[in-house]
Amino acid sequence: KSYYAQGYSATGKPTPHEESDLFSAGYFLKMTINDFSKFLQASLNLDGTPSELSKAITLSQTPVIQLKNFQQALGWQVNTIKNVSDLQKNLG
């Protein structure tokens, strides 16, 4: 835990690191900036993303069910406002 970045509240006070037994394998995803940049690059399908990975990510972001106010994909919530889709990653 010594390598975790310190989080701060809206008032500038340090916040504790959260721990959870609920979905412990992925609930509080922790990664390095290098790993996050690779994830972001693949999620945006930027140049250099392997085609197999691009297909898998596109599939995970494809809505599978329409709920009242949004669509749910595999691990992603899809909100559409004025014909623009906004993807929000669900952790867990």
C-alpha positions as CSV (number, residue, x, y, z in Angstrom):
1,K,0.0,0.0,0.0
2,S,3.0,2.3,0.3
3,Y,2.8,2.9,-3.5
4,Y,-0.8,4.1,-3.5
5,A,-1.4,7.7,-4.4
6,Q,-2.9,9.8,-1.6
7,G,-6.5,10.9,-2.3
8,Y,-7.9,14.1,-1.0
9,S,-11.4,15.3,-0.3
10,A,-13.1,18.4,-1.9
11,T,-11.8,20.4,1.1
12,G,-8.2,19.2,0.6
13,K,-8.1,16.8,3.5
14,P,-6.4,13.4,3.0
15,T,-8.9,10.5,2.5
16,P,-8.3,6.9,3.7
17,H,-7.8,4.1,1.2
18,E,-11.0,2.1,0.8
19,E,-11.0,-1.6,1.5
20,S,-13.9,-3.9,0.6
21,D,-14.7,-7.6,0.7
22,L,-17.4,-7.0,-1.8
23,F,-16.1,-7.9,-5.2
24,S,-12.6,-7.8,-3.7
25,A,-10.9,-9.0,-6.9
26,G,-11.8,-5.8,-8.9
27,Y,-13.9,-3.5,-6.8
28,F,-11.2,-1.0,-6.1
29,L,-9.1,-1.2,-9.2
30,K,-5.5,-0.1,-8.6
31,M,-3.0,0.3,-11.4
32,T,0.1,2.2,-12.3
33,I,-0.1,5.2,-14.7
34,N,1.6,3.1,-17.3
35,D,-1.0,0.4,-17.0
36,F,-3.8,2.9,-17.1
37,S,-2.4,4.6,-20.2
38,K,-2.3,1.2,-21.9
39,F,-5.9,0.6,-20.9
40,L,-7.0,4.0,-22.1
41,Q,-5.2,3.6,-25.4
42,A,-6.9,0.3,-26.0
43,S,-10.3,1.6,-24.9
44,L,-10.1,4.5,-27.3
45,N,-8.8,2.1,-30.1
46,L,-5.8,4.2,-30.8
47,D,-3.0,3.1,-33.2
48,G,-1.1,0.1,-32.0
49,T,-4.0,-1.6,-30.3
50,P,-4.0,-5.3,-31.3
51,S,-7.1,-6.1,-33.4
52,E,-8.1,-9.0,-31.0
53,L,-8.0,-6.6,-28.0
54,S,-9.9,-3.9,-30.0
55,K,-12.7,-6.4,-30.9
56,A,-13.0,-7.6,-27.2
57,I,-13.2,-4.0,-25.9
58,T,-15.7,-3.0,-28.5
59,L,-17.8,-6.0,-27.6
60,S,-17.6,-5.1,-23.8
61,Q,-18.8,-1.6,-24.6
62,T,-21.8,-2.7,-26.8
63,P,-25.1,-2.3,-24.9
64,V,-26.9,-5.6,-24.1
65,I,-29.9,-4.3,-22.3
66,Q,-32.0,-1.0,-22.2
67,L,-32.8,0.1,-18.7
68,K,-35.0,3.1,-17.7
69,N,-32.4,5.8,-18.1
70,F,-29.4,4.1,-19.7
71,Q,-28.1,1.1,-21.5
72,Q,-25.9,-1.5,-19.8
73,A,-23.0,-3.1,-21.6
74,L,-20.6,-5.8,-20.2
75,G,-19.0,-3.7,-17.4
76,W,-19.9,-0.4,-19.0
77,Q,-22.9,1.9,-18.5
78,V,-23.9,3.7,-21.7
79,N,-25.7,7.1,-21.4
80,T,-26.9,8.8,-24.6
81,I,-27.6,12.5,-24.5
82,K,-28.5,14.4,-27.8
83,N,-27.2,11.4,-29.9
84,V,-23.8,11.4,-28.1
85,S,-22.9,8.2,-26.1
86,D,-21.0,8.5,-22.9
87,L,-19.4,5.3,-21.6
88,Q,-18.9,4.9,-17.8
89,K,-16.8,2.0,-16.6
90,N,-18.4,-0.1,-13.9
91,L,-15.7,-1.5,-11.6
92,G,-16.4,-4.9,-10.2
